[in-house]
Amino acid sequence: MAQSGADTLKTRRQLVVGDTTYDIFSLPAAEAAGLGSLADLPFSLKVLLENLLRFEDGHSVTVEDIKALAEGPAAPGAQREIAYRPARVLMQDFTGVPGVVDLAAMRQAMVALGGDPARINPLNPVDLVIDHSVMIDHFGSPDALARNTAREFERNGERYAFLRWGQAAFDNFRVVPPGAGICHQVNLEYLARGVWSAEENGRTLAFPDTCVGTDSHTTMINGLGVLGWGVGGIEAEAAMLGQPVSMLIPEVVGVELTGTLAEGTTATDLVLAVTEMLRRHGVVGKFVEFCGDGLDHLSLADRATIANMAPEYGATCGIFPIDAETLNYLRFSGRPAETIALVEAYAKEQGMWRTPGSPAPRFTEKLNLDLATIEPALAGPRRPQDRVLLSAMQDNFRQQALKGMAGIDTPRRQPVKGQDYELVDGAVVIAAITSCTNTSNPSVMLAAGLLARNAVGRGLKRQPWVKTSLAPGSQVVGDYLARAGLMAPLESLGFHIAGYGCTTCIGNSGPLDEDISAAITEGDLMVGAVLSGNRNFEGRVHPLTRANYLASPPLVVAYALAGTLDIDFASQPLGEDAEGTPVYLKDLWPSPREVAEAVQSFITPEMFQRHYGKVFEGSAEWQAIETADSQTYDWQADSTYVQDPPFFEGLTMTPEPVADITGARPLAILGDSVTTDHISPAGSIKADSPAGRYLIEHGVEPADFNSYGSRRGNHEVMMRGTFANIRIRNEMTPGVEGGVTRHHPSGEQMAIYDAAMRYADEGTPLIVVAGREYGTGSSRDWAAKGTKLLGVKAVLVESFERIHRSNLVGMGVLPLQFKDGMTRQTLKLDGSERFDIKGLAEGVTPGQDVALTLTRADGTTENITAKCRIDTEDEATYYRQGGILAAVLRQLAG
């Protein structure tokens, strides 16, 4: 909700665009009021500065905050806190359902506190796009989409009924039904405006379009000049309820782009190079902003592809300024003429408009990248920042995957039952053009179709063991591929549209053929996946694919033809044509001119307008879902999808005082780069896991388990799946993979969930200890919620990822960081220790030193000091209140 604040600096002005007069908070007026020249302020900070001007109230935002931001990006290590209020919130259904569950639970708790449940209502616009629930059960056939959609509704009826209730029960809350595409592409193509407007006291206020989202790849919208990034579901819920996002004035790393991409390279190749460069440089917790004349040669879809991958290079955002290309895309995607005119007029009036040749803004530091140096590449075999030049792929597979992960030099072979072929180490068993990073980009999607057409023309076929799928990010993609005549060749290679949503990249790849799975298991084969997504962490894509490579869509098609990672495309053919002539990748690759002509010829604004004109109505299946008309939700005791969470049980208006943590036992001791994909429940549910046993006890057959993501509205399932990833390595159980630990003092090995419940019965608090970059990955609220529900009181690590650290605070879990070079290894921890964390009862302040006493199994003790990673005063308030939701609920109830 837009609002005017105190306006101490008197910056409110009027902007006339066509027949409409808008009120704006003027940056030129702020300059005149004494803030000094803002011309060379980074674009992203101009957006933040306008936000502070608009919400200045003398309390949460002060004139001193505004002046501090106007001075420019933060110096390294600076700690100035500001309160930022985004215009809107974006959700996808995996992370959105638990958010709506929490809102429903807050309404229930408000009733218990004697308050009005209607006060629990989004104050800022919220859009939830159902895009994460479709799975690739069926593929390679004309009816794959229809069958997967039908199965999606069968699996998710309870969740969808709950969201239909929420759509009616809450104001300012819209749901985009299943089948429209992924939230990021729907945001880019339809929801975002570039400049937002809202009515206030009879006047129309215009201000930058900004958002936070419950998916880390919310940053994709940065390509449109919209400042947005991923936050935990907990933070997003607070933002919905009108709470500011507490943040530090960021460092802003500039990336100056020059030159043009060479023939044969794609936006995917560029983004993998950017990811590698920025991850190596170190931009975690920082803004990244792109500038330079290289922008003149990047389409907006190319920019969105780069912005999408900001979580992979570690930045809070990866933003591009507004310029003529921004307006071109708004026209291209069918936006109203009034919106386009407002974006242009507002950006120029506020000094937010980029012109070619303009000097670089004043960044904290600036890097340079010549687009002409980019080469075709992939990333893998298990991290998105590990770029591999296409020319070096065969060697990378052999060294990093075969030898490094499988520990062998010579590929092994295994017959496939009932087939006339064998599987070999390096076999590509999944080739997926999957949504998110690339499917928003027509150039790479059309390039894939053109390569498929050329391959079919030469008589090539996909290898029979490859599971192929095409999951576009919006229905517009299906339209233009069909109009270009490219769906037929894609389908002849098995790339039928299998769903419009987020699929393989998040583990919704569906099952492999049973005989292929059996051969992989029996031969212990090192098989792989090639996908056009952005995540390839261990155990994420599919439990049986241990080598997973990110690639452009045309390369995905190429690997489906080859059927193996163990190939050098420069010297080895993809196959032979009817005359027996070898066919190489270079023979099939479309020219840049051919791709550009296809983009110009086959995509029209009318396509976007037709598909988005009724986007909120949904299919007949969606409209047929029955739901109750009530302010509070009628929880069903027998539901295995949606349950009333225990976060507000026994909540009183006065929080319990913060206490020291005594006698805590390690639940897990983990290494470096433990991601939220390792911590948070994701992917398939095993029948013999704690979550599987729970579902079976509640009458659910294993065939109907669905995925963890689909059951995020049930805390009983999710807490059982926390730390249960099949590839997690707990140093308390050396040599064993998976979610197991050792209970102390008994020494028994058991599932992490079972140990946590035993500790709870014994009244023992828990701690998690880990290495560097703890919590990288997607913004998963359940990585923090599950940690909380397992009884973990503190997490002690060498360094945190931004979102997960914030989420831990939001759930009332204390984040601690080792100091002075101390680590779990220097302390020689084995999990038998007990921890006393002292001084909390005396007061919790941001960044304070915290005293820990370590008691070993032999009774000896050691005193160490850790840093409290509660970074801001608002976070300290949330921690004292037991978490952000409890704090907001008490505020609204009061």
N, C-alpha and C positions, 0 to 999 in steps of 0.2 A: 504494500500500500504506500503510495507516495504521500509525503507530508512535508509541509514547510516547517522549518524550525524557527529558532529565534532570529535568524538573519541579522546577526550583530553587525556584519560587514556590509549590509545593505546591497546585496548582489542580485536581488530578484529583478528581472527585466522582462520585456515582452519580445516575442519573435513572431512575425507574421509570415505564414506560409500559405500561399493561395488565399482562400477565404477564411482561414482559421487563424486566430490569435492564440499563441501559447505563452504561458509563463515559464521562464527558465531561470535557473540559478547560474548567472553569467560568470565565466572565467575571466573575460576582459574586465568586468566590473570588479572582480576580486583583485586583479592586478592594480587597478586604479585605487582600490581601498588599502593598498600598502603591502600586498603579498610579493611584489616584485615581478620581474618578467617570468612568465610561465611558458614562453614560446618553445624552449628546449626541454620542457618536462616530458618524460616518456608518455606516450598515449595512454597507457594503462593507469598511470598515476593521475592523469587529468580526469579519467573516469572516477577514480577514487576520491579525488579532490572535490568534484561536483557533488558526490554522495555526501561528503562531510559538510559541505556548504548547505545542502538541502536539509540535513538532519541535525544541524547544530542546535543544541538545546541548553548548553551551559553545563550539562551533566555527563551524558554518555558521549557527547561530542562537544568539544570546547574550541574556542578560537585558537588556543595554543596548539591543539591537535591539527587544525587547519594550517597554521603557520609552519608547523613541523613538516607536514606533508609537502607543502609548497616549496620547501627547500630542496626537494629532490629525493631520489631513491636513497634508501638507507645505506650507510657504510657497513661493511662486514662487522657483524657482532652487535649492531645497534639494536635497542630493545624498546622502541617507542610503540606503545599499544594504541590502536584505534578501533573504533566500533563501526563496522561496515554493514549496511543494510541492502541486500540485493533486491531487485525488483520482483523476482519470482523464483519459484522452486521447480526443478524438473526431477521426476522420478521414473525409474523403470520398475517393473512389477516385483522382481526378486527382492530388491531393497525397498520398494514402495509398500508392499503388503505389510511387513513388520512396522513400517512407519504409521500406516493407517490403523494397525492393531494397537499400537501404543496410544494413538489419539483416542481410539475407542475405549481403551483401558483408562485413560485419563478422564474421560467423561464419566466412567463408572466410579472412579476415585473421587471425582468432584461431587458426585451425588453423596458418597460416603462422608465427605467433609461438610456436607450441608450446603454446597454451592449449586450454581446453575450450570448444568452440563452444556448448555448452548454457548457458554463462554469458551469452551474448548472448540475452537473453530479457526481454520486458517485465516490469517489477516492479509497475507500476501498470496497472489495467485499461484496455484499449484496445478501442474499438469503431470499426470501419471500415464505413461505409455506402456501397455502390456506387450512386451517384446522378448522376454527371456524364457518363455514357457514352452515354446515349440521345440521339439526334438526330432532329430533325423532318424526316425524309426524306419521310414521307407525312402528309397532313393532310386534314381536311375529308371524311373517309369513315369508315364504321363499323368498318373493319378497320385504321384508322391505327395504333392501339395495338399490335395483333398484328404488323403488318408492321414497325413500328419496333423492336419487341422482338426479332423474328427477326433483323433487320439488326444490332442491337446485339450479339447473341451471335456472329454471323458475324464482325463486325469485331474483337471483343475476346476471342476464344477463348484466345489466349496469355496475356493479362493475367489473365483469370478463372481459368485453370488455375494461374497463379502465386499468386493470392490464395487459392485452395483449398489449395495447398501450405502457404502461410503459416498459414492457419487451423489446420491440423493440426500444423505444426512448432513453433509458438510457443505457450507458455502465456500465459494472461491476454490473449488476443487473439481477438476475435469479429468475424465478418464478417456484415453484413446484406446478403443477396444483392440483385441488381438488381430493380427494380419495386416496392420497398416505399415509396419516396418520397425526399425530400431529407434529408440528415443532420440539419439543424437542426430540421426538423419531427418527425422520428423521435425526436430528442433531447428535444424539448419534450413530445411526446405519450407517450413510452414510456421512453426510457433514463434520463432524469433522475429523481431521487427527491426533491430538495429538501434532505433530510438523508441522508447516506450512513452506512453501518455496515459494520464489518468485524470479523472475529475476530482477537484478539491474545492469545496466551498463555492460551487458554481463556476469555477474557472478550470481551464484545461492546462495541466502541467505537463511539460515535456522534459524527459531526462534520459540518460543512456540506458539502453536495454542491458540489464545485468542479471545473472542468475547463479544459483548454486544447484548442484545436482547430487543425487544419491548414487551416481555412478562416476568413477574417477574420470571417465572419458567425456564427461560434460565439457571438457576443454575443447572439444571439436568445434564448438560454436565460436571460439576465439578467432577462427578463420574469417568470420563475418564481422570482426571488430566488436563482438559482444564479450565483455569480461565475465567469465564464468569458470568455475572449477568444481571438482568433486569434493564433497564433504561427507562425513559419516551420516547415516540415517538419523542419528541422535541430534547432530547439529542442524540437519535439515528440518527436523521437527520443530526445533526451537525457532529457526528462521521463519517457518510457517506461522508460528504463534507470535511473531512480531519482535522476537529477541534479536539483537544484533549479532553478527558474526565477529567475535573478538579476534583480532589479528595484529601482528606487528607490521609497521611500515616496512614493505619488502625491499630487499635488494632487487634491482632490475638488471638482468644480464641481456645486453643487446646482441643480436646476431645480424650482422650486415651481410646480405646476400648480393652477389655480383654475378654477371655472366648469364648464360642460358644452359639448359640441360642438353647434353649431347644426344644425337640420334641413337635410339636403342635403349635409352634409360627412361624410367618412369618416376612418377611421384613416390611410389613405394621405395624405389632405390634411394631417392633423396631423403625420405623420412628415416630410413634405416641408418643413413650416414649421419643425419642430424642427431638421432638418438644415441649413436655410438659416441659422437663428438661431445655432446652435452653431458652424457653420463660420465664420461672420462673427466671432463672439466669439473663437474660437481655443481649442480644447480638445485639440489634438494631444498625445498622451502623457499625458493626464489621465484620471482616472475621472470619469464623469458619473453622478449619482445623482438620481433623481426622488423628489419628496415633495409634500405638500400635499393639500388636500381634493379637488382635481380627480381624484385617483386613485380616489376613491369612484365615479366615473362612467366609469371606463375598465375594460373587460373585460380579462382576462389576455391574450387574443389581441391586443387593442389594444396592451397593454404590450409584448408580444413583437414586434409590428410596429415599434414605436419602438426597441426594443433591437437588433433586427436591423440597423438602419441606422447603428449606432455607427461603423463604418468610414467611412461617407460623411460623418458630421459630424466625424470625425477622432479620436474618443475611444478609449481603450483598452477601455472598457466603458460601457454605459448601463443601469445596474441599478435595479431596483425592489425595495423591501423585501418581506418576507413578511407577508401579512395575510390577512383572511378570504377575499378573492378568490383568493388562491393556493390555499387549501384547496378552494374551489369548483371551480377548474379541475382539481385533482387528482382530485376525485370525478367531475367531468364526463368526464374522459379515462380513467376506469376503473381508477385506481390502487388497490392493496390498502388496506383499511381500516387495517392496521397501519402502513403508510407514512404515511398522512394523520395518524394519531394521533401518530406520532413527530415529524413536521414541526411540528405545533402545539405539542406539549409542549416540544420542544427550543427552538424560536424564543422561546417565552414565558420559559423558564428562563434563556436567555442574553441577554435584553433585545434580541432581534432581531425582535420582533413589532411591527408598526405598527398603531396604533389611530387611527380618525378623530379629527381635531382635535389630534393630537399635534404639538408644536412641531418646527420644522425642526432637523435636526442641525447640528453645528458644521462647516460647510464652509469650504474655502479662499475661495470666493466663491459667491454665490447669484444666479441669474437667475430671472425670473418670466415665466410665460406663461399668459394667460387663454384657455382652450379656446374660449370664445364668440367669439373674434376670428378663428378659423380659417376660411378660405374654400376652396372647391374649387380645386384646382391640379394642375399637372403639373410636371415638372422636365426641363430640356433647353435646347438641343438636343444637348448633348454632355457635361454634367456633372450629377451627381445633386444638387449643392447649389444649382444655378441654378433656383430655384423660379419658376414662371410661373403667375399666376392664370389660371384657366380663362377668365375674362372678357377676358384680354389675350393669349390664345394666338395668335389669328390675326396680330396685330401682331408678336408675338414671332417667329413663323415667318418673316414677311416681312422683319423687320429683322435678326434674329440668324442665321437660316439662309439664306434666299434671298439677301439682300443681303450679309450678313456672311460667309457661307461660300462661296456660289456667285458672288457679285459681280455679281448682276443685279437689275433692278427688276421686269421684266415676266416672268411665268411662261411657260416654253416648253412646247411640245407635241410628242409623238412617237407616230406610229401603232404599234400592236402587231400584228405579223404574224398573220394568220388570225383576228383579232378585230374586232368592230365598235365598239371604243372606242379612245381615245387615252390615253396616260399624260401627265400634266401635272406640272410642278414642284410639289412638295407632296403628291404621291400617297402614301397610306399603303399600302405593299406588305407590311408585316408587322404584324399585330395579335395579340399573344401574351399570354394570361393564363399567365404563367410563374411557376414556384415560387420560393420564398424569402421575400421580404418579406411578401407578401400572402396566399398560399394557406394559411397557417396560421390565417388569420382568417376564421371562418365568416361574419361579418357582410358583409364585402365580396364574398366568393364567392357567397353567396346573393343579394346585391344585384345582382351581374352576371347571375345566372340569372333573377331577377325582371325585370330590365330587358330581357333577351332575350325572356322570355315576353310582356312588354307590346309589344315591337317586332313580334314575330311575329303577335300578335293584331291589330296595325294593318296587317299585310301588308308590312312592311319586310323587305329582304334585304341581305346584305352585298354590297359592291361586288366584282365578279368578279376584280379584280387584287389583292385583299387576301389574303395567306396568313394564315389564322387557325389558332390552336392553343390547346389547353388542357392544361397540364402540372401537375397538382396536386402538392402537396408530400407527400401521403400518400393511401393508398387510402381512408381514411375520407372524404375530400372527395368522391370519386366516389360513395361510398355515400349521403351525405346529399343531394347534388344529385339523384341518382336518386330517392331516397325522397320528396323535395319535388316531384317531377314537373318538374324544371327542366333535366334533361339533354336532353330532346327539343327544347325551344326553342333551347337553346344549340347543339345539333347542326344544327338547321335553318339556323343562321347560320354554320355551318362550325366551330364550337368543339367538335369531337369531342375526347375525351381522346386525346392523341397520345403520352403517356408519363408515367410517374411519376418525375420526376427534374428535375435542373437543366438547362434547355435554352436558350432564346433569350437569357437574360441573360448567359450565358457564351460565346455564339457558336455554340451547337449549334442554331441556327435552321434549319439545313438549306438546300438549294438553293431558289431561286426558279424559277418556270417559265422555261424557256429563252427563250421569246419575250419575256417580260417583262424578263428580264435583258438581252436584246439591245436592247430599246427604251430601257432606262435608259442603257446604255452608248452607243448610237448618238446619243441625244439629250443625253448628258451631263447627265441630269436630277438634280435635287436631290430625291430621294425619301426617305421616312421610315418609321420604325417606332414604334409605340406599344406599350409592354410594361409589365407590372405588376411588373417586377423592381426591382433596386436599382442596376444599373450601366448606363451608356449612353455610355461613353467611345468616342472615335473608333475605328472599325475593329473594335469588339468584337461588336456585335450581328450585323452582316452587312457584308461589304465594300462592298456597293452602297447601303446606307442611311446617308446622311451626317447626317441629322437624326433623332435618336433621343430620344423623350420617355418618361419614367416616368409612369405614371398608375395610378389605381385600376382594379380589374377591370371595374366597370361602365363606366368611361370607355373602356377598351379595346374593349368591345363597341360603344360609341357611335361610336368612330372607324372601326371596321370597317364600320359602316352608312354613315358619311359618305364614307369612302374618301379623305379628304384632310385635311391639316393646315391648309389655307387656308380655314378656316371659323370663323364666330362662332356658337356654339351658341345664344346668346341671341336672335339676329335671323335666323338662317338655319335652315331645317328640315333634318332628317335625310332626309326623303323625303316621299312622299305616300301616303295610304291608298287603298283601293279607290275611294272617292268623290272622290278628288282633293284631299282636305283636307291641308294641310301638317301634318306631325308634327314637333314640336320635342322636344328633349331633356327639357324639363320635363314633357312629357306622358307620358314613359316612366319617369321616375325613381321608384323605389319609396319609400314613406314609411318613416321610422325604425321606426314601429310594425309595419309589415308585415315588415320585415327581422327585428326582434326576435322576433316571433311565429314566424317560420320557424326561427330558431335554436333556440327552445324546443321546437318541435314535431317537428323532423326529425332531431335529433342525440341519440344516446343513448350512455351508457357502454359498452353491449354492443358497439357498432360498433368502438370502440377495442380492447376485449378480444378480439373475434373476429379482427381483422386482426393484432394483435400477438402473439396466442397462439402462432403458429408462424412468427414473423418471421425466425428464423435458418435455417429449413429451405429456403426458396427454391423456385423452380419446378422442374419436371421437367428443364428444360434445364440448370439450375444443378446439380442433383443428378447429372446424367449426365456431368459433366466429370470426366475421370480425372486423378489427380494422384499423384505419388510420395510414399512414406512415408519421409522421410529428414531428418536434422538439417541438412544443408547442401543447398543448391539445385544441381541439375544444370543449369548454364547451357548454353543451346543456341546454338552459334556462328552459326546461320543465322536466329535470331530477330530480327525488326525491332521488337519491342515491349519485350523485357526483355533487358538486357545487364549484365554485371558491370562496375560503374563503376570508374574509375581512381583514386578518391579515396584508396585505401590502398596503391597500388602502391609497393613499396620501403619501406614503413613499418617503422621500427625502434623499439625501446623508448625510445631517447633521441632527442628531436627535434633537428633542425638549429638552430643558433643563428639568431636573428633578424638579418637583414642590412639595410643601407640599400638603397634602390631607386635605381639610377643609370641614366640614359639612357632613361627611360621616354618613350614616344610616346603621344599621345592617340589612342585608338581611336575616340572620338566626343566631340563637344562639343555638349551638349544644353541646351534651354531650361528654363523653369519647368514644374512640374506634370507631369514625365515619370513616368508610372505604371508599376507592375510589369506592366500589360497592354501597355505599349510595350516593356518590356525582355524579359519572359518570353515564350517561345513559346506562342501561344494561337490557337484558331480553326483555319481550314483551312490546308492545306499546298499551296503552289503548285508546279507541276511544274518551273518554271524556277528555283526557289529552291535554295540549297545543300542543304536538307533533302530537297526533292523529287528532286534529282539523286541524292542518296544512296540514297533508296528505290528509284528506278528501277534504279540500278546493282545493287541487291540483289533485283531481280526483282519489285518491287511495282508494279502498274499504278496510274496516277493515280486510277482509280475506287475503289481500295482503300487510298488513303493514310490514311483516317480523319482524325483531328484531332491537333494537337500534344498536347492534353491527354491523349488516349488513349495516346500514345507516350512519356509521361513516364518510363517505366522504361528507356528507351534513350537514353543520354547522347549517342550519335552524332547522333541526330535533334535532340535538344534544344539542344545547343551550336550546331548549325547554324542554329537558329531564334531564338537569343538576339539581341536588338536588330534583329529582322527584321520588326517590325510595319510594315504598309503605310503607316501614318500617322506614323511617327516622322520627326522632322526633325533631321538631323545638320548642325550649322552649318558643318562642314567641307566639306559639299557643298551650298551654298546653292541654293535653288530646286528641290531634288530631294527627294521624299518616299520613304520606305522605308529598308530596312536597308543603306545603302551608306555608304562612307567614302572617304577619300583616303589612300593609302599614302605615307609619307614615308621617305626623301627623294625617291623616284621621282616623286611627284605623281600617280600613276595612281589612277583611281577604280575601285572594285570593291566587291563584297559585304563586309560587315563580317566575316563568318566567313572569307572568303578572305584578307582583309587580316590577320586575327589569326593564321592559319596561316603566312602569309608572315613576319610578325614573329617567330613562334616559331622558324621555320627560321633566322632571322637572329640569334636569341638576344636579341631586344629585348623588355623588359618593357613593359607597357601601363598607361595610366591613362585613366579616364573623367572628364570634367569636365561639370558641369551647374549649373542654377540652383536655385530654391527648390522645396521640397516634392518632393524626388527620392524616388521609390519609393512614392508613394501608390497605393492600390488594394488588391487582394486580397493575402493573405499567400502569395506564390508563392515556394517554395523555389528554383525553377529560375531566377528572376531573379538570385539570388546564385550558384547552382551554375554556370549558364551563364557568368556574368561571370568566375568563377574559371577555368573550363576554357578560356576564350578567352585566358587569359594576363594578365588585368587584375590588377595588384598593389594598386592604390589607386583610390578614387573620391573626387573633390574637388568639393564642392557648396556651395551657400549654406545649405541645410537639408535634413534627411532626414525621411522617414516612419519611425516607430518600428520596425515589424517588419522592414522591408527593411534598415535600418541594422544591426539585430541579426543578421539573416541573413548579411550581408556579413562581419561579425566571425566568425560561426559557420563560414564557409568559408575563413577566413584571409585575407580581403581587407581592407585598411586603409581605414576610412572617415575622411575628412578634411573639415573645414568651413572655408570662407573666414572671415577675421577682418577687423574694422575697416572694414566696408563694401566690401571688395574683392570683385570678381566676375570672371567670365570676360570680361565686357564692359569693365570698367575696365582689365583687363589687355590687352584687344584681341587675344584669342587667335584664331588661325585654324587651328590643328592642325599647323602646321609646327614647333612648339616641341619641345624636349626638357626633361624634368623630372628633377631629382635630389632625392630625399627623404632628408634626412640626420638622423642622431641616433638612428635606430631600433636600431642595433647596440649603443648604449650603454644601452638599456633602454626598454621600453614601459610607460608608466603611464597610468591613466585621465585623460583630459582634458588631457594635456600639450600644450604648444606644439611644433610640428614645423616645422623649417626646410626650405624648398623653394628650389632654385635653378632659375630658368627661363632656358633658353638658346634664343634665337630663331634663325631661319634665317640671319640675317646675322652670327651669332656673338656678338651682345651678350647680356649676362646681367642678370638682375634677381633679387634675393633677397626672398622673401616669407615670411610666417609663417602657418601654418594650425593649426587646433585638431584634435587627435586625438579622434575621436568614439567611441573605446573608452571606455565610460562607467563600467564597474565593474571591480573587481579580478578577478572571475571571467572577465569578457570578456577582460581582458588575458592571463590564463592560457590561455584558449582560443586566442588569437591566437599566443602564443608556441609553442603546441603544433601550430600549423598548422591549427587548426579544432576545433570542439567534438567531432566524432565521433572524430577521432584522439585527443583528450584522454581521452574516455570509454573508448575501446578500450584505450589504454595502462593506464588505471586498472584496468580489469577483468582485463586480461592479467597485471598485476602481482600 
